[in-house]
């Protein structure tokens, strides 16, 4: 199809030139169509079959092919034009008897056409390669993102099932309610979180359900503060993107704190700027300030790399407190 469009452009240019040199429009159009058909076929074979199969080591074959195409663009092209004259498609190829025909006239038309076809073909294939590379990059990122989600969801389920196991082992009356809340979260993960985006109100609801699930494990000593200030509750966000930070606060914070455990969670979204703060208690930390991230936070960082170009994740470990901050420009989605 590409060569047909290039051939059509050559027909237009050729017709304009012939009409300018006092040829009638009808005859100029027929002549140009006839000549361009030949050139289109020759250039198609040249750039689609011959050039891609050339090998540098077989230099002599390259020389032979060069001679062959010079013949195709001159002598054989001249015979094609003469055939057109016999079919009454042009009037320009009548030579006086005994006069040797100068093939320069054919070359002045055919050789430039080879440059036109060659340049357009190269640009088109380059654009196709870039598009293919872009598509492969997107497919690779999508596959990696799905893999990260497949890691995050079982990680979440593993933590929750451990909670239910602890309640069931102690024969707690809270076990049935825990299973009911887990079923709600599972329904969300199966039917809502499969797409690329969900409304932020859905994300807040599943976070609320998860917090309620965690509350069942603790007595009144656990202090939880969960609040949000969202400009548009229909704002689209990736599903379960915020959950790793919430999980981390309970699993590696509150559950390991013996005295006055607490979890503070705050979400704000304004003008497509998301800020998510999670702070939780920890046991006294005597390290050098370095933070060892678990699989949840590591996966979160990688998902953000694949989803957004403008974001920031920071964590801070104090003596008896851990905090994580996530900031995203939601308009920077790739």
N, C-alpha and C positions, 0 to 999 in steps of 0.2 A: 504493500500500500504506500510505503514511503516513496518508493521509486516512481510510482504512478503520479503522486503529487508533485515530485520534482520534475518529472517529464511534462506535466501540465504547465508548470511554471515556464519551462523552456519553450513550449509551444506558444505561450502567450508572448514571451519576449521575441521569439523568432517571427511571429506573425506581425507584430508591431514594426519590426525592422523591415520586413519585406514590403509591407504596405507603404512605409516611408520611402522605399525605393521604387515607387510607382507600380507595384504589383496590385492586382485586384484582391480584395479582401478574401473572397472565396478561394481563389487559387493559392494565395499565400497561406491560408489556414490548412488546406489539404496538403500542401507541400511540407509545411512544418510538422504536421501530424505524422506524415509518412516517414520523414527523416528521424523524428524523435522516437518513434516506435523502435527503430533499429538501435539507436543509441541507448535507449532505456534498457533493452534486453542485454546489450553488450556490457554496459556498466553494472547491471545487476549480477551477471556472471562474474565479472571482474572483482567486485567488492564483497560479494557474498560467498563466493566459492574459491576463486583463485587466490586473492590476497590472504585470506585467513589460513590457507594451507601452504603458504610459502615457507620454506625452511632456509635459514641462513647458511647452513652447511652445503646445501645443494645450489651453489652459485650458478652453475651452468644451466640448471633448469630455469632459474630466474631470468637469465639472459634470453633463453628460448621463448619464454612466455612474454618477455618485453617485446621481442621481435614480432611475435604472433599478434599482440594487441596493437602494435603500430600498423600492422597489415589490416587488422580489423577496422581501425579508425580511419584508414586512408583508402587503400585500393578496394577493399570489399565494400566499404561505405560508398565509394564511387559507383560500384556496380549496383548497389541497392538504390542509389539515386537514379541511375539509368533505368532500372526496372520501374521505378515510379514514373519516369517519363513515358515508358511504353504503355503504362496503365493510365496515361493522361492525368497524372497527379501533380506534375510540375513541368515547367518549360525551360529550366535553366541548364539542363545537361545535354545540350546538342553541340557536338564538336564538329568542325569542318573536316571533310575526309582527309586522311593522312596527317592530321595534326595530333601531336602527342599531348595527352591531357595532363595538366599540372594538378597534382594531388594536393597542393597547398590550400586550395579552396575548401576541400573536405576537412583538412586538418584544422583550418581556422575555425571550423564549426564544431568538430567532434572532440578535439583535444580540450578546449575549454569546458565542454560538457562533462568530461571525465573529472576535471577539477571540481566542478559544481557538485556532481554526484558524490565524489569522494569526501568533500568537506561536510556536506549535509549528512552523509551516512556516518561519518566519524562522530559528529556532534550528537546525532540521534542515539547512537550506540553508547556514547559516553553518558548521556542523560539516562538511558535505560539502566546502565550499570550503577549509577548513583541511586536511582530509584530502587533497584533490587537490593543494594547494600543497605539502604534506609529501611526497607521492608524486613530484611533479615535482622537488622538491629532491633527493630520493634518487636519482632517475633521472639528474639532471644530475651529481651527485657521482660516481655509478657510471661514467657516460660519461667524465668527466674523469679518474677514476682509471685506467680502461682505456687512455685516451690516454697518460697518464704511463707506464704499464707498457709500452705499445708503443714509447715513446721509450727507456725504460731498456734493454729487451732488445736492440734493434739497437745501442745504444751499447755494451753488453757484447760483442756479437758482433763489432762493428767492431774493438774493442781486441784481442780474441782472434785474429781473422783476420790482423790486422797482425803479431801474434806469429808465427803459423804462416808467414806470408809471409817474415818475416825468416829463419826456420829453413830454409825451402825454398830461399831464394835462396843461403844459405850451404851448401846441400846437407848439412845436419846430419842425423846419424843419429837425432836426437831428433824429427824431424818426424812420423814415423808414430805414435809414442807420444802426441805432442801432439794429433794428429787424433783418436786414440782417446779421450783424455780429454775433448776438446771434444764428441765424440758423446754421452758420458755426460751432460755438462751440458745439451746440447740436448734429450736425452730427458727430463731433469728439467723443463726449461722448457716442453716441449710437453705432457707428460702429467701433471705434478705441480703446476706453477705456475699452471695455468689457473684454479684455484679461489680462494676468498677466503682460505683458511688452509691451512697445512701444519704438521706436527709439527716442533718445533725441531730434532730430530735429523736431519731431512731437509735443513733449511737449513744445519746444520753440515756435513753431508756434501758439499753442493754447494760450500760455501766451501772445504772441504778440497781438493776436486777442482780448484777454480780456483787455489788456492795452489800445488798440485802442477804445474798447467799453467804458472804463472808461473816456478816454480823452474827449469824446463827452459831458460829463456832466460838464466839467470845462472850464473856459476861459483860457487865456494865463498866468494866474498867477500860474498855476500848473506846476511845473518842474518835468519831468520824465526822469530818466536815466536808460535805460535797455541795458546791454551789457553782453556778454558771451565769454568765451574762452574754447572751447571744443575740445579735442584731436581727438575724433572720433564721428562724428555726428550720426553714427549708433549704438552707445552704448545703450544698453537696460536699461530702467528705468521703474518703475511702473507708470502707467498712472495717471495723475492728482495729483501726490504725492507732487509736489511743489506748486500747486495752492493755498492751504490754506494760505501760507505765503504771497502770492501776494494779495489775497483777503483781508487779515487782514490789509495790508498796506494801502489799499484804504478805506475800510469800517470803520476801527477804527482809521485811521490816517489822511489821506489827506482830507476825507470828513468832518472831525470834526475840521480841522485847518482853521482858518479865515485869518491868515496872512502868506504869503509865504509858501503855502503847497508844499511838495516835496515827491517824492518816488524814491529811488535808489535801483536798483536790479542788482545783478551780479551773474553769474553762471560760475563755472570752473570745468572741468573734465579732469584729467590727471592721467594716470596709474591706472584707475578704482577707483580713489579717487574723490568724488564729494564734492564740497563746494558751498553752496548757501547762499548769503548774501542779506538781505532785510532791508533797513533803511527808515524810513518815519517820517514826521513831526507829532507832536501831540500838543494839547493845553498844557499850562504849567501844570506840574505835581507836586503837593505838597505832595505826599504820602511819605511813608518811604522806597521807592525803591522796594517794593513788586509788582509783576506783576500778574494781574488776567487774566488768559488765557481764550479765548473764545472757542466755540465748535470746530472751525476749527483747532486750534493749539493742542487742547486736543486729537482730533481724529488723527492728524498727529503723535503725540507721540505714540499712541497705534498702529497705522499701522506700524510704524518703529519697534516696539517691536516684531511684528509678522513677519516682512519681513527680518530684518537684525540683526546680532549679534554685529556689530561694527558700531556705529553711535553716534552722539552727537547733541543735540538740546539745544541752549541757547538763552535766551531773555534778553534784558536789557532796562530798562525804565529810561531815563534821564529827565531833567526838561521839555524840549520841543521836545524830539526826542525818538523814539522807534526803536530798532533794533532786528532782529532775525537772527540767524545763524544756518545753518544745514550742518553737515558734515557726509558723509556716505562712508564707504568702500564697494563699490558695489560688491566686491568679497566675502563679508560675507553674502550673501543671504542664507537664511535657506532652 
